[in-house]
Amino acid sequence: MSNITFTDIRENHFHDWQHMFFDFANLHHVAPTPEGVARSWSWLCDPTHPETGLIVHVRDVVVGFVHYRLQPSALRATQILYLDDLFVTEAYRGSGIADDIMDHLRKIAHTQGCSAIRWDTHATNERARRFYERHAKNTNWITYEMSL
């Protein structure tokens, strides 16, 4: 899509980000607490924290966000870019913006010397899976999570 720009998340993006973050959480059936929102936001705005993000604009309209981090891969002896969250507002889904986001992340990963980009998506999220399979291969790794 033309006229798309990416900006690093900054304090002045909070209102737009928060609105989209709640929409994102709702899609995943998660009810963020005010404390959790504040913590996530503080991470994204802290240049010393590994979690970072971008706000996606089309012209002057905020249309999405992406959260990601660099992480070491001991097996590869390199860094990888881990894509935590990708969100595009409903009005812009299917417009090619998500493809532009993935292309932009690829450039970031390359600039940072990463050997791969990795992410998870829910097994039942067929739309996301079709999208992601255009950009990468399903590695068939199974993700486990231990609740604490």
Helices and strands as residue ranges (DSSP letters): E 4-8, G 11-13, H 14-27, H 34-45, E 52-58, E 61-73, E 78-88, G 90-92, H 97-111, E 114-119, H 126-133
